[in-house]
Amino acid sequence: MERTDRTLDRRAFMGKAFVGGLVGAGIAGLPLFAESAVDVHIGINLPAPPRLVPVPSSPVAYAPGVRANYFHYGSQYYVFDDGGGWYASRSYNGPWVVVAPEYVPRPVLAVPVRYYRRPPHDWHGWHRDAAPRWSNHWGRRWDEEHGRPSRYDRDRSDRYRDDRHR
């Protein structure tokens, strides 16, 4: 009789573990569903990955042949639209998600104005070799809370110095 009770306990445990695993897998899949649900179409439809050119003294690359403010940093692509919004994607052609300014990497924010293919109208007259004045877009407290992007270590900029991006 004792052996039967153990068998039943073991079966009950296995059944609960199986159901728990299914529930856990379902919950783990929710972020993927939520991420795909926020896909934004921003008009970037490229037939192939664009040619990326390193921004001097920066770990960021830009795409001079794309008619957008299109950047690559790390494993992400970033686009800045004329209205002041940022978008990111793991793929060169999307899907794109909206990115709050505080989550855009500092090296991307430090890219000088000259590398924005379509700078917003209010940027005309700004120093082309300096980073955009983000406080003009996001308020005076932006620079106080996040600090002005600074020049980045030259050794970090070497990640775009290979033949893939020339």
Contacts in CASP RR format, 6 or more apart in sequence:
PFRMAT RR
TARGET T0000
AUTHOR 0000-0000-0000
METHOD contacts of the structure
MODEL  1
MERTDRTLDRRAFMGKAFVGGLVGAGIAGLPLFAESAVDVHIGINLPAPP
RLVPVPSSPVAYAPGVRANYFHYGSQYYVFDDGGGWYASRSYNGPWVVVA
PEYVPRPVLAVPVRYYRRPPHDWHGWHRDAAPRWSNHWGRRWDEEHGRPS
RYDRDRSDRYRDDRHR
35 97 0 8 1.000
36 95 0 8 1.000
38 97 0 8 1.000
38 98 0 8 1.000
39 94 0 8 1.000
39 95 0 8 1.000
39 96 0 8 1.000
39 97 0 8 1.000
40 87 0 8 1.000
40 95 0 8 1.000
40 96 0 8 1.000
40 97 0 8 1.000
40 98 0 8 1.000
41 96 0 8 1.000
42 68 0 8 1.000
42 79 0 8 1.000
42 81 0 8 1.000
42 87 0 8 1.000
42 96 0 8 1.000
44 66 0 8 1.000
44 68 0 8 1.000
44 70 0 8 1.000
44 79 0 8 1.000
44 93 0 8 1.000
44 94 0 8 1.000
44 96 0 8 1.000
45 93 0 8 1.000
46 66 0 8 1.000
46 92 0 8 1.000
46 93 0 8 1.000
49 92 0 8 1.000
50 63 0 8 1.000
50 65 0 8 1.000
50 66 0 8 1.000
50 70 0 8 1.000
50 92 0 8 1.000
51 63 0 8 1.000
51 64 0 8 1.000
51 65 0 8 1.000
51 165 0 8 1.000
52 61 0 8 1.000
52 62 0 8 1.000
52 63 0 8 1.000
52 72 0 8 1.000
52 160 0 8 1.000
52 164 0 8 1.000
52 165 0 8 1.000
53 61 0 8 1.000
53 62 0 8 1.000
53 63 0 8 1.000
53 64 0 8 1.000
53 165 0 8 1.000
53 166 0 8 1.000
54 60 0 8 1.000
54 61 0 8 1.000
54 157 0 8 1.000
54 160 0 8 1.000
54 161 0 8 1.000
54 165 0 8 1.000
55 61 0 8 1.000
55 62 0 8 1.000
55 111 0 8 1.000
55 112 0 8 1.000
55 115 0 8 1.000
55 157 0 8 1.000
55 160 0 8 1.000
56 157 0 8 1.000
57 151 0 8 1.000
57 152 0 8 1.000
57 154 0 8 1.000
57 157 0 8 1.000
58 107 0 8 1.000
58 110 0 8 1.000
58 111 0 8 1.000
58 152 0 8 1.000
58 157 0 8 1.000
59 73 0 8 1.000
59 74 0 8 1.000
59 107 0 8 1.000
59 152 0 8 1.000
59 156 0 8 1.000
59 157 0 8 1.000
59 159 0 8 1.000
59 160 0 8 1.000
60 71 0 8 1.000
60 72 0 8 1.000
60 73 0 8 1.000
60 107 0 8 1.000
60 108 0 8 1.000
60 110 0 8 1.000
60 111 0 8 1.000
60 160 0 8 1.000
61 71 0 8 1.000
61 72 0 8 1.000
61 73 0 8 1.000
61 160 0 8 1.000
61 165 0 8 1.000
62 70 0 8 1.000
62 71 0 8 1.000
62 72 0 8 1.000
62 111 0 8 1.000
62 115 0 8 1.000
62 117 0 8 1.000
63 70 0 8 1.000
63 71 0 8 1.000
63 72 0 8 1.000
63 117 0 8 1.000
64 117 0 8 1.000
65 117 0 8 1.000
66 117 0 8 1.000
67 117 0 8 1.000
67 118 0 8 1.000
68 79 0 8 1.000
68 81 0 8 1.000
68 117 0 8 1.000
68 118 0 8 1.000
69 79 0 8 1.000
69 80 0 8 1.000
69 81 0 8 1.000
69 116 0 8 1.000
69 117 0 8 1.000
69 118 0 8 1.000
69 119 0 8 1.000
70 77 0 8 1.000
70 78 0 8 1.000
70 79 0 8 1.000
70 117 0 8 1.000
71 77 0 8 1.000
71 78 0 8 1.000
71 79 0 8 1.000
71 80 0 8 1.000
71 108 0 8 1.000
71 111 0 8 1.000
71 115 0 8 1.000
72 78 0 8 1.000
72 92 0 8 1.000
73 105 0 8 1.000
73 107 0 8 1.000
73 108 0 8 1.000
74 159 0 8 1.000
75 90 0 8 1.000
76 88 0 8 1.000
76 89 0 8 1.000
76 90 0 8 1.000
77 88 0 8 1.000
77 89 0 8 1.000
77 90 0 8 1.000
77 91 0 8 1.000
77 92 0 8 1.000
77 94 0 8 1.000
78 86 0 8 1.000
78 87 0 8 1.000
78 88 0 8 1.000
78 99 0 8 1.000
78 104 0 8 1.000
78 108 0 8 1.000
79 86 0 8 1.000
79 87 0 8 1.000
79 88 0 8 1.000
79 96 0 8 1.000
80 86 0 8 1.000
80 87 0 8 1.000
80 116 0 8 1.000
81 87 0 8 1.000
82 118 0 8 1.000
82 120 0 8 1.000
82 121 0 8 1.000
83 120 0 8 1.000
84 120 0 8 1.000
84 137 0 8 1.000
85 98 0 8 1.000
85 99 0 8 1.000
85 101 0 8 1.000
86 98 0 8 1.000
86 99 0 8 1.000
86 100 0 8 1.000
86 101 0 8 1.000
86 104 0 8 1.000
87 96 0 8 1.000
87 97 0 8 1.000
87 98 0 8 1.000
87 99 0 8 1.000
88 96 0 8 1.000
88 97 0 8 1.000
88 99 0 8 1.000
88 104 0 8 1.000
89 95 0 8 1.000
89 96 0 8 1.000
89 97 0 8 1.000
101 109 0 8 1.000
101 134 0 8 1.000
101 137 0 8 1.000
101 138 0 8 1.000
101 142 0 8 1.000
102 146 0 8 1.000
106 149 0 8 1.000
107 149 0 8 1.000
107 152 0 8 1.000
107 156 0 8 1.000
109 131 0 8 1.000
109 132 0 8 1.000
109 134 0 8 1.000
109 149 0 8 1.000
110 131 0 8 1.000
110 149 0 8 1.000
110 150 0 8 1.000
110 151 0 8 1.000
110 152 0 8 1.000
111 131 0 8 1.000
112 128 0 8 1.000
112 129 0 8 1.000
112 130 0 8 1.000
112 131 0 8 1.000
113 119 0 8 1.000
113 123 0 8 1.000
113 126 0 8 1.000
113 127 0 8 1.000
113 128 0 8 1.000
113 129 0 8 1.000
113 130 0 8 1.000
113 131 0 8 1.000
113 132 0 8 1.000
114 128 0 8 1.000
114 129 0 8 1.000
116 123 0 8 1.000
116 132 0 8 1.000
119 132 0 8 1.000
122 136 0 8 1.000
123 132 0 8 1.000
126 132 0 8 1.000
126 133 0 8 1.000
131 148 0 8 1.000
131 149 0 8 1.000
134 142 0 8 1.000
134 143 0 8 1.000
134 146 0 8 1.000
135 141 0 8 1.000
135 142 0 8 1.000
135 143 0 8 1.000
END
